[in-house]
Amino acid sequence: MQATDKPRHHSLDVDGLEIFYREAGAADKPCVLLLHGFPSSSHTFRHVLSPLAEVSRVIAPDLPGFGFSAAPGVDEYEYTFANLADTVEAFLEQIGVDEFFVYLHDFGAPVGYHLATRRPERILGLIVQNGNAHEDGLGSQWDGARAFWADPSEANRARLPEWLNFEGTREQYLGGLPERVRVLHPPEPWHLDWARMSRPGNVEAQFQLFRDYAGHVARFGELADYHRTRQPPCLLLWGRHDPFFDLSEIMGYARALDRLEMHVYDAGHLLLETHAPECAEAMRSFITDVTVERAMADGVTSRPC
């Protein structure tokens, strides 16, 4: 392992917000931007940073309100996915990233899709890991959320399941899993997540993001157009026991994308906690193959290391 392949940890002031991020790999390699979901942080990528650094520059920020990034209250920062994307754009500009592969997971998916649809030419490829962009993935488990989004009354909010607590945080990792997979999950991640999420005012910030997910769902038609017209190369990694996004979601991607590689694992929503080596190898191959294809299309014949 080269020295640049080892993860490095930084904090950066981005428009007055402290953004924590993990980085690995050399700056002259193609960049992969790893966007985490709820309730996690860049910590979820800890096992794939060094393997990916062999073929790419890896950037994994903690989004505002998550991990070790700043968590301003809702009166100081509007927690919408468009605003999170604004912060990520400013962050990428500061660290000198223009083109990149983007990893889309859970709440990271709407952030990444804002980046992709704003400037499609920046996106080298999509890596989708249990990230929803179609109606296919939103089964009956979303009925309560849909009712609340349509009518955000206190009565409809009261009907929502309790998930913004320690038990709900743990359920993100273990929900829907058979025992053979549950025992593979270490408990440290959900303890870390809850410790960071329970900072003063942060639970309401997370609920504000949940409310804004309705806006992401409303963009599904726009995202379908993006897939169909731009045809970004796509690697899809999926934990088949995900209790939040149905397995049929993967067919939404399959209908639209020509350059699509799919891997389905005996895992849950937080796939990298149990299948990091397999996913790292799939991502390494995908990044390398797409980079070679682009180089050949540009008339460059040398293969990246």
Beta strands, then each sheet from edge to edge (+ up, - down):
strand 1: 8-14
strand 2: 17-24
strand 3: 31-35
strand 4: 57-61
strand 5: 100-104
strand 6: 123-129
strand 7: 234-239
strand 8: 260-265
sheet 1: 1+ 2- 4+ 3+ 5+ 6+ 7+ 8+
end
